[in-house]
Amino acid sequence: MEYDMIEIGSKVRKVLPKKRFWHTVGVAYTAADMALIFGENQTRALVAGLLHDCAKYLTAEEQLAECIRHNLPVSEIEQKHPSLLHAKLGAYYAKKEYGVKDEGILSAITWHTTGRPEMTVLEKIIYLADYIEPMRNQPAKPSLDEIRKLCFTDLDRAVYMVAWNTLDYLKSENTPTDPETEKTLQYYAQIAAPNNE
């Protein structure tokens, strides 16, 4: 399917706050670069990157209300922390408001926050691009620069490190974690952790 990137970008720019929009642009271009390296279609990566946060203009409470209104499943953790719903709701909006029919793109949007075991190449790319895009500067262990380099050489190892860092950070903040992120870490620890740590 053909996608009009200018039209998609313009629509997203109208709804997202300025900082969130430029983050989105960073994710889209980072994803397109990674796609070139790992044999994924660049257009699919650009579309998924541009739309991964397309529901993030809504408050957490509005996201929950929208999911209920559209009969999207809401887990117990999402009920308590509805900001997690922007990925699931974003995939719904990508389909209904932006005309995306490619299930691979929609799945990459759905899983970009928590990850999941056995991700596709596109899902890994969007999950990682969201974490490493150039405007991100959050502290990371190991360093964000190290993770950025790894994202262009070993997707599975990079997913493991990002999932580990995410859970480590959430636990340090006493923030409940989504079970899918735990499952992601466990899965990628088995196949990509050094010495299966």
Secondary structure, 3 states (H helix, E strand, C coil): CCCCHHHHHHHHHHHCCHHHHHHHHHHHHHHHHHHHHHCCCHHHHHHHHHHCCCCCCCCHHHHHHHHHHCCCCCCHHHHHCHHHHHHHHHHHHHHHCCCCCCHHHHHHHHCCCCCCCCCCHHHHHHHHHHHHCCCCCCCCCCCHHHHHHHCCCCHHHHHHHHHHHHHHHHHHCCCCCCHHHHHHHHHHHHHHCHHHC
